[in-house]
Amino acid sequence: MSADFATVPAAELPELLDVIIWDMSGHHPVEAWRAELLARPDAESEDVQRAIAVIDEYLAPEGSPEALVAQARAWPDI
């Protein structure tokens, strides 16, 4: 599955990635998606950083400290 996150509004990215990564089966090129997000002009914005954290949580071993930190960054209100 290829994606172009360059045109997706930053505020929609965390939830969109959450749905794609966690709710859709198949292999996801998350490393490429992460690089694409980091290349955005607004990469330092809170919303894009949250989207990157969604990917980081997916990449981290389940239940690991890294996964928990990423989850807290991705969903600070939970």
N, C-alpha and C positions, 0 to 999 in steps of 0.2 A: 504494500500500500504506500503510494507516494503521497506527499502532502506539500502544500504551499502555505505556510503560516505567515508569509510576509504581508498578506492582505487582510488577515483576520484581525479585527480590533483587539487590542491588548486585553481589555476587560473580559473578553469571551474566551481567551486562551486557556486559563486553568481548567474550567469546566469542560471545554471541548476536548482537551487532552485527556482529562480524567475519563470521559466516556470512551474515547477511542482506545486508550491503553487498557483500561480495566474491564470494559464491557463488551469489547469486540474481540473475537477470537482471531488467531493468526499471528504471524511474525510481524512485529512492528520495528521499523528502522529508527528506534528512539535516539540512538546516538546521532544520526543525521538530523533528526528533528531538533535535538538539543543544540547542535551546531547552528542550525538555521535560526533558532530563537536568539542565540548569542550574537548573531550577525545583524539582527534588527537594529535600526537606529534607536529604538526605545528599549533596548535590552536591559538597561538598568532600572526601568520602571518597576514598580511593585507588582503589577499584573504579570509582566513577562517573567520576572523572577519567581513568582508563584508557579507559573507554567513550567519553568525549568525544574522547580522543586517537585512537581508532579512526576516528571521524568526521573529525577534523581531517586525518588521513593521507589519507583518501579525497578530501577537498576540495582538498588541496594538489596542485600540479603534480607528476606522477610524477618521482621522483628528486631533487626539489628539497630544499634544506636544511630547509624547513618539514616536508616529508613525512618526512624522516629523523628529525627531532626528535620528531614525533608518533608515529612507529613505535617509537622508543626509549621513549617514555612509555607507550604502549599495551602493549608487551611487554618490560618491563625484564629479564626473565630470559632473553631470547634474545640 
